[in-house]
Structure formats: structure tokens, C-alpha cells
Amino acid sequence: MTLLRFVSLVLVSSALKFTVDSDSTPTCKGTLTQTDVDCESQTKEECDNHYTASAPNGKTYVQCGWTGAQCLSSGPQCKEKTDPWKSLPTLDAAVEAKVSWVDTPGLKLKSVANTQGLAALGESKAMACGMNGHHPSWSNWMCLVLQVNADNSITRGEVFDTGLPKSLGSPYLEGISEDRALYCGKLGSFIKCQLLAAEGLKLKKVGDTFQVPHPDVRITLEVTVQKLQDGKALVCQNEDHGWAKDHHISCTVLTDKGDSLVAGPLHTLVRGMPNAYGKAAMARRDSSSLVMCHNMNQKDKNVTCGMVSVKGDEVGWAGATVDMDQGDGGGGMATVEVLTPDLAIYCWTRGNNKPCFHLAITATSISKVTGGEFTMPRKSGHNYWQDGRMARMWSDRFLYCFQNGRWDFWEWGNPLCMVVKTDGKTASLPEPTHPNGGNDKQPKATVPAVVTLAPGRAMMCAEDKDCHNPPMGGCAVFYLPN
């Protein structure tokens, strides 16, 4: 469908990175394992890509590394990084987001089947991916780095050919660590993934293209990817076991081992789904729990949402699911976002006046907030197409951008965006505007891509599908002042 989504970072034993804050101890970048076990007592498998506590309070760590024939402490001490989303201060309702738009006349990344092609590589960097033509038969899957500068302007890197097969379908881009992203798509009955790394404004492939192992199926559809923690992501797929009669949603955990990917076992969460194009819409709550929503039937009025638990490589429903009436034409094009550990937003926007819901969540439960239903404004001149995407910006507000189809299926328009505020039950919807401040006509984009970079900062990118005029895609940074 469109061009370009979210993340933070990876741990590689041979290349330890630090960021330094107010005191002299640098911040660890990577997944920490709190343990009282010394490095020297660990096996080679335990030693690789591992931090161990080096202070009685468990707040200071040292990296373990395999040297010669034993595991030893290596590198300077570092301290656990804090989660910037915890304990955010309350913003005054009068605080409004600002936007900085950058035209990218050389950004010819066009895609007819890209469900998500934008990923965060940290607080001020993103990766955008898509096709460099109008059709997979003669196009390549390309990516580039987008650096957000101190003034919220954007510097773009060199366009990079991923080498993924031209016939790859529904590719999904997800950042899995700082400067690393996972690009996965369907190819017949398989899922192919490529790990990509950014070095400054340049990209490179990490390892060979990885084929996700799964049981024999006729065809795989609708791939989605969700980061769990640094270096680990959940990859889900719609498996065809009987067209429009028996589709499954199955998921596996992929782990970045530095120069290769390792897949855990496949876990089937949904069976007997008659929705041929149903997919798992996911949003991370924390490193071991996420919200997942799906439509059982393409014409069903209900969407089903639940909490999924991930422990190691084990994946499963954490509790009871909830059904929500979203009107006719269920399909599978939904979007969900977690704002806090207690609150998520679900929206279905394809079709006329589809509702959104506030969802009360815990690690094991989910329910509709009573009186928390609302409807996004309708600006599209088309009777049906108005897909949208969300990215959280604060604990009480999120960026929402949507497609602006105009007269018929092939006539796209300039996407619209707005920053929505919520008190956990009632949403305040401002007038949506074009991020570039222009008219309805350019860029001609399908579904815009959005991604969270950091508290108070999100990015939106739009391709330009104009076949006749020079393409003029672009990206915008939405930010909260101070």
C-alpha cells in the first residue's frame, strides 16, 4: 500500500555503544539481564550478548564477552537506561503540536503493496522503505535513512537496494534496536526477512535474507511485525489453509544475534478464520505483552482484540478477548496504538464513519472503556477508502494521519493529519490538515506512514504515486514544544 514505522536498539558483543547522561557512568544500550552470576561462570552461549550486574543494587552492569576459551568481563561499566515514557508530566491542554515538512523530490520510493515502510531507529532517526517504481515486476525494494536534526528539519541518506525479491508482497518494516530494522514480506508460502543496519546516513545488509520457518501452507498473506525489546520482534502472518474458509494467524519470535537472525517456534493464535485478508494489528505494551486485534470474517461487523503474552520464545493469549462492533465491512485494515500501560486506542477507518475505541488494558486483560467510542472525521471524497495510521506522542495524545482518496480508486490525494488528545475516555479531535500546508492534490499518496520517535516527537511520510508528473513525496516531523 504505501511507503514506510517504530523502535530503539541492538546489543552486539563486539561493538558496545554508550550514551552519556548527567553523571560519569555511560548508559547501557542493549537488553540487560540482572543476575548475581559472574561472567567467569557462564557458558559460551550464556556469555554472548549478555550484561551482568556488577554492583549490589543491580543498577550497574558490565558486559560479558567470550575470550579464548572462557567468559570474561569486557568493556567499561554502564548503567541501566531509563524508559523516557515513564512518569511523563501532564501537559496543559493548550499545548499544541507543531509540524516541520520537508519535500523530498528525489524520494521516488513508491509501493503498491507496502503495509508499513517507516521505522524508528532511535529518538532522531528513521528508515523509510518502498519500491522505486510502480510495479514489482520492474521495481526494487529500496530504503534510506532519515535523520531528524535539532531544528526538526530532515536530512536524507543515500537510497539503498535491499536485494529483496521483486515479487515480495506486503513488506513490513519495524525497527528492532537503535540503528537496526527488520524488513519482512511474503513470498509465496514463505516469509522472507532482511536485517538492515544504519551507519550514519548509510545502510547495509546484516547477514543473508532469512526465511522464517513454518509448516506447509498454500500461501502466506498479510505479514505484520512488532518490536518486543531491543533485538527481538514478533512476526505474525495470515496462513491460507483453505481460501476464505480456514485461515490462521500464527506468530514467531525473531531474535537478532548480531550477524544473523534466529527464529523461535511457530505459535498459532487464531484458527478457522474465513477472512482471506485478515491480519494481526499489534501494539507493544511492554517487552512481554502486546495488544493484538483481528477480524474473523471479512464482512463481519466485529473486531476481536486481546492481550498476547511473550515469554522467551513462547507466545499465547494472556486472557480473554473482547469483541467490538465496528460496522459493516470488517476486512482487516485496522490500527491500534498503546498510549500507557493502562490505555490503548483502536481505530477502523476504512468505509463510512467507522468507530474508534478506548481500551482499558493490563498485561492479562482488555476491555472497552464505557462511553469511550468516537469517530474520526471524514474528509475523503471517496466513498470507501480512508485508511489511517496512529503513533503515540504523549500519554494523552497521538498523531493520526489518513488517506485522502478523492473520486475513484485510482485518484489519491494529499494525506491529512491531526494530533488527537484524550482523557482516557473522551477524544478531542482537531481539524485535520495537510502536513505540507498544500492543497488536496500533491503528493498523491495511498496510506501515509507514521512512527513514534520519542516522547513528544513523531514522523509521517507520504509517497507520491503520480505517474505523469515528477514525484514529490515528503516527510513531516510533528513535535510538542519544549
Long-range contacts (C-beta under 8 A, 24 or more apart in sequence): 1-111, 1-112, 1-113, 1-114, 1-115, 1-387, 1-446, 1-447, 2-111, 2-114, 2-115, 2-117, 2-130, 2-445, 2-446, 2-447, 2-448, 2-449, 2-462, 2-463, 3-109, 3-110, 3-111, 3-114, 3-117, 3-118, 3-128, 3-129, 3-130, 3-445, 3-449, 3-461, 3-462, 3-463, 3-473, 4-109, 4-114, 4-116, 4-117, 4-118, 4-119, 4-128, 4-129, 4-130, 4-173, 4-449, 4-451, 4-461, 4-463, 5-116, 5-117, 5-118, 5-119, 5-120, 5-172, 5-173, 5-174, 5-175, 5-449, 5-450, 5-451, 6-119, 6-120, 6-174, 6-175, 6-227, 6-391, 6-451, 6-452, 7-119, 7-120, 7-121, 7-122, 7-174, 7-175, 7-176, 7-177, 7-178, 7-180, 7-181, 7-227, 8-120, 8-122, 8-175, 8-177, 8-178, 8-227, 8-230, 9-122, 9-176, 9-177, 9-178, 9-179, 9-180, 9-230, 9-231, 10-176, 10-177, 10-178, 10-179, 10-180, 10-230, 10-231, 10-256, 10-258, 11-49, 11-51, 11-177, 11-230, 11-231, 11-258, 12-49, 12-258, 13-48, 13-49, 13-50, 13-63, 13-64, 13-65, 13-66, 13-74, 13-258, 14-258, 16-63, 16-75, 17-178, 18-76, 18-78, 19-81, 25-60, 25-77, 25-78, 25-79, 26-76, 26-78, 26-79, 27-78, 27-79, 27-80, 27-81, 28-61, 28-78, 28-79, 28-80, 28-81, 29-81, 29-178, 29-230, 30-177, 30-230, 30-231, 31-229, 31-230, 31-231, 31-232, 32-61, 32-80, 34-58, 39-64, 39-65, 39-71, 39-72, 39-73, 40-70, 40-71, 40-72, 40-73, 41-71, 42-71, 43-71, 44-71, 46-71, 47-71, 48-257, 48-258, 49-231, 49-257, 49-258, 51-78, 84-454, 84-455, 85-395, 85-455, 88-394, 88-395, 88-455, 90-396, 91-394, 91-396, 91-397, 91-480, 93-421, 93-428, 95-480, 95-481, 96-419, 97-393, 97-397, 97-399, 97-419, 97-478, 97-479, 97-480, 98-152, 98-478, 98-479, 98-480, 98-481, 99-417, 99-435, 99-476, 99-477, 99-478, 99-479, 100-151, 100-152, 100-153, 100-154, 100-476, 100-477, 100-479, 101-435, 101-436, 101-437, 101-474, 101-475, 101-476, 102-153, 102-154, 102-474, 102-475, 102-476, 103-436, 103-472, 103-473, 103-474, 104-156, 104-472, 104-473, 104-474, 104-475, 105-470, 105-471, 105-472, 106-156, 106-159, 107-144, 107-156, 107-463, 107-471, 107-473, 107-474, 108-132, 108-133, 108-471, 108-473, 109-142, 109-144, 109-159, 109-463, 109-473, 110-134, 110-139, 110-463, 110-464, 110-465, 110-471, 111-171, 111-446, 111-463, 112-136, 112-446, 113-169, 113-170, 113-171, 114-170, 114-171, 114-172, 115-170, 115-171, 115-172, 115-222, 115-223, 115-224, 115-279, 116-172, 116-173, 116-174, 116-224, 116-225, 116-449, 117-171, 117-172, 117-173, 117-449, 118-173, 118-449, 118-450, 118-451, 118-459, 118-461, 119-173, 119-174, 119-175, 119-181, 119-451, 120-175, 120-451, 120-452, 120-453, 120-459, 121-145, 121-175, 121-178, 121-179, 121-180, 121-181, 121-198, 122-178, 122-179, 122-453, 123-453, 123-454, 123-457, 124-148, 124-149, 124-453, 124-454, 124-457, 125-179, 125-198, 125-453, 126-175, 126-451, 126-453, 126-459, 127-173, 127-175, 127-181, 127-196, 127-198, 127-203, 128-449, 128-461, 128-475, 129-162, 129-171, 129-173, 129-183, 130-463, 132-159, 134-465, 134-467, 136-166, 136-167, 136-168, 136-169, 137-166, 137-167, 138-166, 139-166, 140-166, 141-166, 141-168, 141-171, 141-183, 141-185, 143-173, 143-183, 143-196, 143-203, 144-203, 145-198, 145-200, 145-201, 145-202, 145-203, 146-459, 146-461, 146-475, 147-201, 148-453, 148-457, 148-459, 148-477, 152-457, 152-477, 152-479, 154-475, 154-477, 155-201, 156-201, 157-198, 157-200, 157-201, 157-202, 157-203, 158-201, 158-202, 158-203, 160-196, 160-202, 160-203, 160-204, 162-194, 162-196, 162-205, 163-194, 163-205, 163-209, 164-192, 164-194, 164-209, 165-192, 168-192, 170-221, 170-222, 170-223, 171-223, 172-223, 172-224, 172-225, 173-225, 174-225, 174-226, 174-227, 174-233, 175-227, 175-451, 176-227, 176-230, 176-231, 176-232, 176-233, 176-256, 177-230, 177-231, 177-256, 178-230, 180-206, 180-231, 180-256, 182-225, 182-233, 182-235, 182-254, 182-256, 182-261, 184-212, 184-223, 184-225, 184-235, 185-223, 186-219, 186-220, 186-221, 186-222, 186-223, 186-237, 187-220, 188-219, 188-220, 189-216, 189-217, 189-218, 189-219, 189-220, 190-214, 190-220, 191-220, 191-223, 191-235, 191-237, 193-235, 193-254, 193-261, 195-256, 195-261, 206-259, 206-260, 207-259, 207-260, 207-261, 210-254, 210-260, 210-261, 210-263, 212-237, 212-252, 212-254, 212-263, 213-252, 213-263, 213-266, 214-239, 214-250, 214-252, 214-266, 215-239, 215-266, 217-241, 218-243, 221-247, 221-276, 221-277, 221-279, 222-277, 222-278, 222-279, 222-280, 222-332, 223-279, 224-279, 224-280, 224-281, 224-282, 226-282, 226-283, 226-284, 226-290, 227-284, 228-253, 228-284, 228-287, 228-288, 228-290, 228-310, 229-287, 231-255, 231-256, 232-256, 232-287, 234-282, 234-290, 234-308, 234-310, 234-315, 236-269, 236-279, 236-280, 236-282, 236-292, 238-273, 238-275, 238-276, 238-277, 238-278, 238-279, 238-280, 238-332, 240-276, 243-276, 244-274, 244-275, 244-276, 244-298, 245-274, 246-271, 246-272, 246-273, 246-274, 247-272, 247-273, 247-274, 247-275, 247-276, 247-278, 248-273, 249-273, 249-278, 249-279, 249-280, 249-294, 251-280, 251-308, 251-315, 252-313, 252-315, 253-310, 253-312, 253-313, 253-315, 264-312, 264-313, 264-314, 264-315, 265-313, 265-314, 267-314, 267-315, 267-316, 269-308, 269-315, 269-316, 269-317, 270-294, 270-296, 273-297, 274-298, 275-300, 275-330, 275-331, 275-332, 277-331, 277-332, 278-331, 278-332, 279-332, 281-334, 281-335, 281-336, 281-346, 282-308, 282-336, 283-336, 283-337, 283-338, 283-344, 284-338, 285-338, 285-341, 285-344, 285-361, 285-363, 286-341, 286-363, 288-363, 289-318, 289-363, 289-364, 290-338, 291-336, 291-338, 291-344, 291-346, 291-359, 291-361, 291-366, 293-334, 293-336, 293-346, 294-332, 294-334, 295-330, 295-331, 295-332, 295-334, 296-330, 297-330, 298-330, 298-331, 298-332, 299-328, 299-329, 299-330, 300-330, 301-325, 301-326, 301-327, 301-328, 301-330, 302-326, 302-330, 303-330, 303-334, 303-346, 303-348, 305-336, 305-346, 305-359, 305-366, 306-366, 307-361, 307-362, 307-363, 307-364, 307-365, 307-366, 309-363, 309-364, 318-363, 318-364, 318-365, 319-364, 319-365, 319-366, 320-365, 321-366, 322-359, 322-366, 322-367, 322-368, 324-355, 324-357, 324-368, 325-355, 326-354, 326-355, 327-351, 327-352, 327-353, 327-354, 327-355, 333-387, 335-388, 335-389, 335-390, 336-390, 337-390, 337-391, 337-392, 337-398, 338-392, 339-392, 339-394, 339-395, 339-396, 339-398, 339-422, 340-395, 343-422, 343-424, 345-390, 345-398, 345-422, 347-376, 347-388, 347-390, 347-400, 349-376, 349-386, 349-387, 349-388, 349-402, 350-384, 350-385, 350-386, 350-387, 351-384, 351-386, 352-378, 352-383, 352-384, 353-378, 356-427, 358-422, 358-424, 358-425, 358-427, 369-424, 369-425, 370-425, 371-425, 371-426, 372-424, 372-425, 372-426, 374-426, 374-427, 374-429, 376-400, 376-402, 376-429, 377-429, 377-431, 377-432, 379-404, 379-416, 379-432, 380-404, 380-405, 380-406, 380-413, 381-405, 381-406, 381-407, 381-413, 382-406, 382-407, 382-408, 382-409, 382-411, 385-409, 387-446, 387-447, 388-447, 389-447, 389-448, 389-449, 389-450, 390-450, 391-450, 391-451, 391-452, 391-458, 391-459, 391-460, 392-452, 392-458, 393-419, 393-452, 393-455, 393-456, 393-457, 393-458, 393-478, 393-480, 394-455, 394-456, 394-480, 396-421, 396-422, 396-423, 396-424, 397-421, 397-422, 398-422, 399-450, 399-458, 399-460, 399-478, 400-432, 400-450, 401-435, 401-448, 401-450, 401-460, 402-432, 402-447, 402-448, 403-445, 403-446, 403-447, 403-448, 404-440, 404-445, 406-440, 411-444, 412-444, 412-445, 412-446, 412-465, 413-440, 413-441, 413-444, 413-445, 414-438, 414-439, 414-440, 414-441, 414-442, 414-443, 414-444, 414-445, 414-462, 415-443, 415-445, 415-448, 415-460, 415-462, 417-448, 417-450, 417-460, 417-476, 417-478, 419-478, 435-460, 435-462, 435-474, 435-476, 435-478, 436-474, 436-476, 442-466, 442-469, 442-472, 443-471, 443-472, 443-473, 443-474, 445-473, 453-477, 456-480
